[in-house]
Amino acid sequence: MRGMLSTVAEHKPSEAQRVWLSKGLQQPGGKLPLFDEWGQKVSSRTVRFWVQVDTQWIGASIGKETLHYRYRPDGRDEDPMETYQSHAEDIEAAVRRRIAQGAREPVMLREFDLPVAP
């Protein structure tokens, strides 16, 4: 067990990540900006997020296609952040399962990591 814990970086979001995430607090619906402070486009095809596992913050992501395939198969042009927020509990539980199984950070979730939507 000890060896597994040492493979996961112990950290919280960096200052740059906190600044970027805090920008969503000032936007309608809490949406995050499309560009970072250097003018580089932030991918809208992937939702990146942090999950607390015990005392550690684990970086994770999930692609737009995975979100929609699993949770909104009939949806078109849905906002991946809205889908993530609607199913955050299940998605974050999937990250915790992957870490418990020995996955290393960052955890990239795929459709088979998530429960089938009812």
C-alpha positions as CSV (number, residue, x, y, z in Angstrom):
1,M,0.0,0.0,0.0
2,R,2.8,2.4,0.8
3,G,4.4,1.9,-2.6
4,M,1.2,2.8,-4.3
5,L,0.7,6.0,-2.4
6,S,4.3,7.1,-3.3
7,T,3.5,6.9,-7.0
8,V,0.8,9.6,-6.7
9,A,2.0,13.1,-6.6
10,E,0.9,14.9,-3.4
11,H,-0.2,18.3,-4.4
12,K,-3.0,20.8,-4.6
13,P,-3.7,22.8,-7.7
14,S,-0.8,25.1,-8.5
15,E,-1.1,28.9,-8.2
16,A,-1.6,29.2,-12.0
17,Q,-4.3,26.5,-11.9
18,R,-6.1,28.2,-9.0
19,V,-6.0,31.6,-10.8
20,W,-7.5,30.0,-14.0
21,L,-10.2,28.1,-12.0
22,S,-11.1,31.3,-10.0
23,K,-11.9,33.1,-13.3
24,G,-14.9,30.8,-13.7
25,L,-16.3,32.3,-10.5
26,Q,-16.7,35.6,-12.3
27,Q,-18.3,34.1,-15.4
28,P,-22.0,33.4,-16.1
29,G,-22.7,29.8,-15.1
30,G,-19.2,29.4,-13.7
31,K,-17.8,28.7,-17.2
32,L,-14.0,28.8,-17.5
33,P,-12.2,31.0,-20.0
34,L,-11.4,29.8,-23.5
35,F,-7.9,31.3,-23.4
36,D,-5.2,31.3,-20.8
37,E,-3.3,34.4,-19.6
38,W,-0.8,33.9,-22.5
39,G,-3.6,33.9,-25.1
40,Q,-3.3,30.1,-25.8
41,K,-6.6,28.3,-26.4
42,V,-7.8,26.0,-23.7
43,S,-9.1,22.8,-25.1
44,S,-12.9,22.7,-24.9
45,R,-12.9,19.0,-25.8
46,T,-11.6,18.0,-22.4
47,V,-12.8,18.8,-18.9
48,R,-9.9,18.9,-16.5
49,F,-10.6,18.7,-12.8
50,W,-9.1,17.9,-9.4
51,V,-10.4,15.1,-7.0
52,Q,-9.4,14.8,-3.4
53,V,-8.4,11.3,-2.6
54,D,-7.7,11.0,1.1
55,T,-5.4,14.0,1.7
56,Q,-4.1,14.3,-1.9
57,W,-5.4,16.2,-4.8
58,I,-5.4,14.2,-8.0
59,G,-5.4,15.8,-11.4
60,A,-7.9,14.1,-13.8
61,S,-9.6,14.7,-17.1
62,I,-12.4,13.4,-19.2
63,G,-13.1,14.0,-22.9
64,K,-16.2,15.5,-24.4
65,E,-16.9,12.4,-26.4
66,T,-16.7,10.2,-23.3
67,L,-19.0,12.4,-21.4
68,H,-21.6,12.5,-24.1
69,Y,-21.4,8.9,-25.1
70,R,-21.9,7.8,-21.5
71,Y,-24.3,10.4,-20.2
72,R,-26.0,12.1,-23.2
73,P,-25.9,9.8,-26.2
74,D,-28.7,11.6,-27.9
75,G,-27.3,15.1,-27.2
76,R,-25.7,17.3,-29.8
77,D,-23.4,20.2,-29.2
78,E,-23.9,19.9,-25.4
79,D,-21.6,21.8,-23.1
80,P,-19.1,19.2,-21.6
81,M,-18.8,21.2,-18.4
82,E,-22.5,21.1,-17.8
83,T,-22.5,17.3,-18.4
84,Y,-19.5,17.0,-16.0
85,Q,-21.2,19.0,-13.3
86,S,-24.4,17.0,-13.6
87,H,-22.5,13.8,-13.0
88,A,-19.5,15.0,-11.0
89,E,-20.2,12.5,-8.1
90,D,-20.0,9.5,-10.4
91,I,-17.1,10.9,-12.4
92,E,-15.0,11.7,-9.2
93,A,-15.8,8.2,-7.8
94,A,-14.4,6.7,-11.0
95,V,-11.1,8.6,-10.5
96,R,-11.0,7.3,-6.9
97,R,-11.5,3.7,-8.1
98,R,-8.7,4.1,-10.7
99,I,-6.3,5.4,-8.1
100,A,-7.2,2.6,-5.8
101,Q,-6.4,0.2,-8.6
102,G,-2.9,1.7,-9.0
103,A,-3.5,4.3,-11.7
104,R,-1.0,7.2,-11.7
105,E,-1.8,10.9,-12.0
106,P,-3.1,12.4,-14.2
107,V,-6.0,10.1,-14.5
108,M,-7.7,10.2,-17.9
109,L,-11.2,8.6,-17.7
110,R,-12.6,6.6,-20.5
111,E,-16.1,5.4,-21.1
112,F,-15.5,2.0,-19.5
113,D,-14.5,3.7,-16.2
114,L,-18.0,5.2,-15.8
115,P,-21.3,3.6,-14.8
116,V,-23.9,3.2,-17.5
117,A,-26.5,5.9,-17.4
118,P,-30.0,4.7,-16.5
